[in-house]
Amino acid sequence: MEDVQNRKDPRGVPIDHVGVGGLRCPITVYDRQNERQPTVADIALSVSLPHDFKGTHMSRFVEILNAHRGEITMTTLPAMLAQLKLRFAAESARVEVVFPYFLERTAPASGAKALMDYDCWFHGESNGGADDFVLGVRVPVTCLCPCSKAISDYGAHNQRGHVTIEVRSASDESGHPVIVWIEELVELAEQSASAPVYALLKREDERHVTMQAFDNPVFVEDVVRNVAVKLREDQRITWFNVRAENQESIHNHGAFAQVEWPHGSGTRKRSNGRQGC
């Protein structure tokens, strides 16, 4: 049968990314406490397409993903990217992986335990001879408005917010990205806000969290600066993007702030849409 995808295209327009998305697959991610955690991911695979080719062979993406199922991690991703480039004879390849990550959280006063899920993602790209890897996490937090606290006779309004952190880490001697734990980013986001969000709270826990937030008022500007200061001090981190957004409780709008470092570097990759802003 004729291979229509290999027909020549006369329009002279190269395509940066062409591939398949919405693939759901079991994967394993690194877990700081238990070493590995199984989860289910939504995956997108793509390659570049030269200007003179009409199309690409979509079935090959699924074949390659199936060959790596369950073993898609930051250390195995370079091999997968290399296989994509080889199989498609492409100059660049990209893999985007979005998944829920679960942590057991302990309530601050009662000690009650329950699982919290966090939206996480990583994407890897191989372009020419260089590989790139970015890890991202979106963390729910509580923020208490410093202005409301300062001007009110009693009380202050609280805000449910999310902190989104994306990081690029340095490479080790083998060329793989140095591990930055998801748990570290979750903890950093929570420490930078007024108080964490928990899956299970008893009355004594609600009292604790409410007073904790009251004692630690922060604007969204404070949150992103708090995160940025810590990430800049981390020798493993070569680039980061952090965004905080609060759903205002007394206004008909949200508030957000964002910091990229190095500032204005222009190195930030495409978002996978899980930033929530």
N, C-alpha and C positions, 0 to 999 in steps of 0.2 A: 504494500500500500504506500501511496505517496506520503512523504513526511512534509506536511504543509508548513510546519513551524520553520523549516529550513529554507523556505523560499526567500528570495532577496526582497528587501523593502526599499523602495526608491525615495522615501521622504527625508532620509538623512538625519533622523532624530534618535540619538542613543537614549536608553532608558536606565535611570539610576538604580531602581529597584523593581523587580517583577518576581512574583512568586505566589505562595499560598498562605492563607491565614485562617484562623478559626479552628485550627487543629487541636484537639484535646488529647493529652497523652500523660500517662504516669511518669513521674520523674523522681529523682532523689536529690535533695539539697543538703548542704552542710548544716549541721546542728551543733552548736557549741557544747551543749550538755550531753547529748546522746550520739554525737558524731554525725549521724545521718538521719534525715527525716523524709519519709515518702510523702508525696503530695501529687496533685493533679494540676497540670498546667495547660494554659491556652498558648499555642505556639504559632509563630509566623516565620516562614523561611523565604528568603529572596536572594537574587543575584542580579548583577548588572547585565544588560543586553546591548550588544553593539548596534550601531545605527543601521547596519545592512541586513540584520536578521529580522524576520517577520514576527517570530514568537519563540517561546521557550517550552520545554517539555515538563508540564506540571506534575506528571506522575512520578518523576524522578525525585521530587522533593519528599513525597510521602515514603518512597522507598528508602531514602537516606535517613529520614526521621525514624522509621521502623527499625532500621539497623542500629540506631543509638538509643532506643527507648529505654527508659529507666536509668540511663547513664549520662544524662545531660547535666553536667556540672561545670563550674568555672575552669576546671582543669581538663575536662574532656572536650570543651567547646572548640578549642583551636583545631583539633583533629576533624571535627564535624565541619567547620568552616573550610578547611583545606579540601575535604571531600566534595563539598558543594562546588568550590571553584574548579576542581579537577573534572568532576562529572559534567559540569555545564560549560567548561572551557571559558569561565568568566574571570574578569579582572577583580571583581569584588563579590563578597557574599555576606549575608547578615542573618542572624538568628535572634528573634525576640521571644522571650519566655515570661509569662505572667502567671503567678500562682499564689494561693493562700499559704501562709506560714503560721503555725500554731505554737503558742507558748502558754505554759501553765502559770497563771498569775495568782499570787497570794494576797488576800485582802489585808490592809495595813493594821487593823486592830483585832479582828476576830480570827484571822488566820485562815479563813475560808478559801478554798482553792477552786479554780475553774479555768477552762481554756479560753484564751483570747486569740482571734485570728487577725492577721495583718496582711494587707495587700502588698505583695512584693513582686519584683521583676528583675530580670537582667537581660541585657542584650550584648551580643558580641558581633564584631564586624572585622572582616579581613579585607584590607584594601592594599593591593600591591604586596609588599613584603611585611607589612605591619598588621598586628592584631590589636583589637581594642575591646575592652570589657567594662561595662558599667552596671553597677548594682543599685537598685532603688527600693525604697520602702515608704509606705504611707502609714502614719501613726496617729490614732485619735488621741486628743489631749483635752484638758480643761484649762481655760484661761480666765482670769478675773481682771476686769478693767481697772487700771491704776487711776484713771481720771474719775470713774464712778466712785471708787473708794475714797479719793481725796475730797470730793465735793459733797458727799452724802453724810447726813447726820448719823445714819446707821446702814449697814449692809453695802453691797455693791453687786452689780450684775455680772453673772458668769456667762461664759461663751463656750460652746462646744466647737472645737477646732481640729484641724488636721495639719500635721507637719510632714512634708514630703522631702525626703533626702535622697539624692543620687550621688554616688561617689565613683571615682576611677582611682584604682590603687596602683602602686608601683609594681614592677615585675621582680620576681625572685631570680636566682641564678639559672634556673631552668627555663626562664622566659614566661612562666605562668604568673598571673596576678597574685599579689600577696593577699591572703585571706583577710577580709573585713567581715566580722560576724554580723548577721542580721540583728542579733540580740543587742549588739553594741549600738547600732543605729536607733533601735527602739528605745533603749535606755537614755541615749543622748537626747532624743526628741522629748521624752517625758521629763527629764531633768531641766530642760530649757523652757518648759511651760509652767503654769501655776500648779498643776497636779496631774497625775496620770488618770486614765480611764480604766475601769475594771469591769470584768464580766459579772462578778458576783460581789455584792456589798450587803452587809448586815447594818443595823442601825448605828452601832458603834463605829463602823467603817465610814458610813455617810458623814457622821460628825467629824471624824478625822480628816476626810478628804475635803470637806467644806472649809474647815479651819485652815488646812494646809494651803488651799487656794487663796483664802483671804490673806494669809501671811506672805504670799508670793505673787503679787499682782504683776502682770506683764502685758504689754502691747504686742501685736504681731511683729513689730520692729524689734522688740526685745528678744522674741523667740528666735528669729533668724540670726540675729547677732550672737546670741548665746551659742547656737549650734555652730556658726561660722568660726567663732574663736577656738572652740575645741577641735574642729576639723583641721584648721590651719596649723594647729600644734602637732597633729598626728603625722609622723614621718611616712606612714604608709600611703597617705592620700596625696595624689597629684592634681586632682580636680574634683570639685563638688558643685552641686546646685541644690539649694535648700529653699523651700517655699512654705510659708505658714499661712493658713486661711482660717478665719473665725466666722462662724455663722452667728451674727449679732443677735442678741436676745431682745434688744429694745429698739433696733433699727430695721428698716426694710431693705437692708443690703448687707453684704459681707465685707470683711476687711482682710487684706492680704499684704504680704511683703515677701520679697524674693532676693536672694543673694547668690551670685555665681562667683567662683574663685578658681583660677586667677580671674580678676575682674575684667570683663570685656574680652576674654580670651578667644571667644568665637569657636570653642571646641565642643560645645554642648551638642550632643546627638539628639535625634528625634525622640520625642516622648512616645511611649506606648499607649498613652491615654489614661493611665491610672493615677495621674497626679491630682485629679479631682478639682481642678481649678479652671 
